[in-house]
Amino acid sequence: MIEEILKKFGVKSYGDLTEEERVVFDKWMGVLSKQELTINDVRGYIQSVRDVVEDKLTETTHNKEEDIFLKARLKNYRLLDAFLLSPEKAKEEVNKHISSITGNR
């Protein structure tokens, strides 16, 4: 099964992946083996790929085009994470508001 998934993305074998790609791939294989995918699973994945991108941005070996690409990826991951977090944040704000109203009585 793993080999089939990798071939879909043009990778011949697991050994062809970089160390960072293996970490992300292993994490997703663990998540996908579960019955249900949760928002926290997706957020965990986003955090792991954000970490990889942030590490690559700290390297001085990439050119200007790679730098722009990595920054764009990082921004997309941040936006996606914020989008997934927004219902949770909204619920927190509602709870704070309700607490402040009931606490004033």
N, C-alpha and C positions, 0 to 999 in steps of 0.2 A: 504494500500500500504506500509506504513512504517513497519508494522509487517512482511510483506512478505520479504522485503529487509533484515530486521534484522535476520529473520529465516535462510536466505541463508548463514549467517555468524555465525550461531549457537547461536544467542542471542534470548532469549524468548520474552523479551519486552524492550521497551525504558528505563524503570526504571532500568534495569540491567546494563546499560552503566555507566561508571564512568563520573564524571563531565567533564573531558577533552574530552572524547569520545562523549559526548552529544554536546559539542560546535562544534566539527569537523563535526559530523553527521548533526546538524542543518544547518551549513554553506553549506554543500553539498546538502542538500534537497532544500535549497534556490536556489542554482546554477542550480540544475537539473530541477527545475520547469520552468526555462527559456527556450525559444525556441532554443537558440544557446549557446554553451559552448565556451568561448573565452580563449585566452592564459592568459589574466589577471585573469580570474576566476580560472584557474588551478594554477597560481602563488599565488593567494590568499589562495588557499587550502594548497599549499606547505608551505607557511609561517605559517599558523595556526598549521599544524602538526609539523613543525620545532620548533615552540614555545613550544608545548607540550613536545617534546623530550628534548629540552634544559632545561625545568623546571625539568623533571625527572632526568636529569644528575646532577642537583645541589643537589638532595636528597642524603642522605648518607645511605639510607636503602636498596640499591640494591647490589647484589653480583657481583663478577667479570664477570660472564657470562652475566648478564643483562647489565653491564657497556659496555662490548664489543658490544653487540647487539644494545644498544642505540647509541653508537658512529658510528656504521656502518649505522644505519638508518639516523642519522644526516648527515653523509657524502653523502649518496645517495640523500637526499633531497636537499642538497647544489648543488650537481652536476646537478640534474634535473633542478633546478632553473636557474643555469648558462647556461644550454643548451637552456632553453626557452628564456633567456634574450639575448643570443648571436646575433640573427638577429637584435635586437634593438640596441645593442652596435655597431654592424658592420655598421648599417645605420648612427649612430652618428659619427663614425670615417670617413665615406665617406663624410658626410656633413662638418665636420671640415676640411677635406683635400680640398674639393672644395672651401670652404670659404677662406682658406689660399691661394689658387691659384688665385682666383678672386680678393682677397684683395691686392695682390702684383702688380696688374696692374695699 
